[in-house]
Amino acid sequence: QGKVYVVYPKCYCHLKKQFGGDVPHWYCECTVGWTRAMFEQALNRSVDVKLESSVIRGDKECRLRVMLESPKY
């Protein structure tokens, strides 16, 4: 509840071509920021986004969890 998933079957990032070999794992954090910005703009509120899996990191898909509700402390 209060979450949605964004899933890509492959890496669509055109910027990954700038690396001659393996793409650094931290590079996928750009997708986290981009996804956060899109949801926050659409919903006009803050969301939390977590990268759960990444093709570049060896997973079968890129999967991001978007938490739509604020965490309760």
N, C-alpha and C positions, 0 to 999 in steps of 0.2 A: 504494500500500500504506500502511496505517496512517492512512488518512484517509477521511472520509465527507463528503458534501455535503448541505446543507439548502437546498432550493430552494422559493421561493414565486413563483407566477405574477403576483402583484400585491402591493402594500403593504397589509398587514392592520393596521397600527398605528393604533389608535383615537386616539392622542394627536396625530397629525398634524393633526387638525382645529383645534387651537389656533392654528395659523398662518393668518393671513389670506390669504396668497398662497403663494409658493413655500416649500417646506420646506427648511431649510438642509441641505446635504449631510452635515454632521457628525452630524445627528440619527440617521442610520442606525447609528451606533456603539452605540446603545442595544440594537439587535437583536443585535449582536456579543456584548455583555455578557450578555444574556438567554440566548442560545444556549450560551455558555460555562457559565453557571450550571446550565442543564439537564443538559448532558453531564457536568459535573463531579459533580453530585449523583447522577446515574444510575450513573456509573462509579467514583465515590469516588476520583478522582484528577484531577490537573490536565490540561487540554487547551489547545491553542492554536486560536483561531478567527480567520479572516481574511475580511473582506467582499470578495468578488470582483466582484460586480455588484449594482446597486440600481435599482429602478424609479424611485425619486425622483431618481436621478442620470441618468436617461435610458436605462437599459438595459431589455431586454425582460423581465427577471426579477430577483428578489433571490436571490443565490447566495452561500452561506457555506461555506467550507472548514473542516472540523473536523479538526485533526491529533490523532490518538489516541496517537501515540508521542512521547516526549520527543525534542527535537532533539539530535543528537550533535555535540559540539564537538571 
